[in-house]
Amino acid sequence: MFAYQMHESRSADLRREAAQHRLVREAAAARREQRREARRARALARWVKAA
């Protein structure tokens, strides 16, 4: 029974760790998209200003 409890505990730890990694990846992707949109907006503003 002890081995099963250790296995369950380790599985839970791995699931929590995976969830944390997913959150980090999603946050990084959101920041990249935010920077990309800001770049597009600046380029568009320059284009409109030049026209």
Legacy VTK file of the C-alpha trace (Angstrom):
# vtk DataFile Version 3.0
C-alpha trace
ASCII
DATASET POLYDATA
POINTS 51 float
0.000 0.000 0.000
2.860 2.372 0.772
4.233 2.107 -2.783
0.815 2.988 -4.203
0.552 6.048 -1.954
4.032 7.167 -3.009
3.071 6.687 -6.649
-0.107 8.749 -6.199
1.816 11.474 -4.410
4.440 11.626 -7.157
1.738 11.675 -9.841
0.042 14.592 -8.115
3.357 16.438 -7.902
3.988 15.893 -11.604
0.498 17.137 -12.497
1.028 20.305 -10.439
4.423 20.852 -12.051
2.964 20.394 -15.537
0.186 22.856 -14.769
2.746 25.405 -13.589
4.769 24.969 -16.794
1.632 25.450 -18.870
0.858 28.694 -17.042
4.390 29.970 -17.642
4.210 29.103 -21.350
0.794 30.746 -21.703
1.995 33.909 -19.944
5.064 34.100 -22.194
2.913 33.623 -25.295
0.538 36.357 -24.119
3.457 38.752 -23.588
4.838 37.943 -27.051
1.452 38.575 -28.635
1.121 41.849 -26.723
4.523 43.021 -28.001
3.631 41.899 -31.539
0.370 43.877 -31.457
2.167 46.953 -30.119
4.686 46.696 -32.966
1.868 46.431 -35.514
0.111 49.445 -34.011
3.296 51.540 -34.128
3.949 50.559 -37.736
0.380 51.368 -38.704
0.560 54.719 -36.913
3.743 55.613 -38.806
2.158 54.540 -42.090
-0.976 56.603 -41.449
1.131 59.596 -40.333
3.231 59.414 -43.515
0.181 59.285 -45.782
LINES 1 52
51 0 1 2 3 4 5 6 7 8 9 10 11 12 13 14 15 16 17 18 19 20 21 22 23 24 25 26 27 28 29 30 31 32 33 34 35 36 37 38 39 40 41 42 43 44 45 46 47 48 49 50
